[in-house]
Amino acid sequence: MATEKFGKSVESFGHSAANDFVAESEITVTITLNEYRQLVHDNAITEKTVAEANKDKWTRETENTDLKKENASLKQELYELKKKLEAMQEGDDGKRNEIDER
């Protein structure tokens, strides 16, 4: 344990003796401080990359949702304009028929 090696309590560093044990069937590995630092560095880089990817995904999903709403709105507007155009064309046809009958 770290307390035995350094003769100092590491409880203040968030280290708990309850989490520092080895079961009989477990394999343990000893690494150097430099290797540990490299692992921590690599983990931090990976977490940063994942966080950036999640942010990018959220941005794209938000943009996608906004574009879907805009698309639906434009489709509704197009439908309403087509209805107005058909109504105007039917009104023109009715006026033409009245003129022809005279």
C-alpha positions, 0 to 999 in steps of 0.5 A: 500500500502507498501508506507503507511505502511513503510512511504517510497517509494518502487518505487526504488525496482521495485514496481509500484503503477499501479500494486498495486490495487484490483478490487472490485470482487477480493479476497485478501489474507494476508500472512506473510513474512515467507510464502512469502519467502517460496513461493519465495523459492519454485518458485526458486526451480521449475524454477531451476528444469524446467531449468535443465529439458529443458537443459536435453531435449535439450541435448537429442534432440541434441544427437538424431539428431546426431545419426539420421545423423550418421544412415543415413550416415551408411545406405548410406555407406552400400548401396554403399558397397552392390552395389560394392559387387553386381558389383563384383559378377556380374563380377565374374559370367561373368569371370566364363561364359567366362572360361566355354565357352572355 
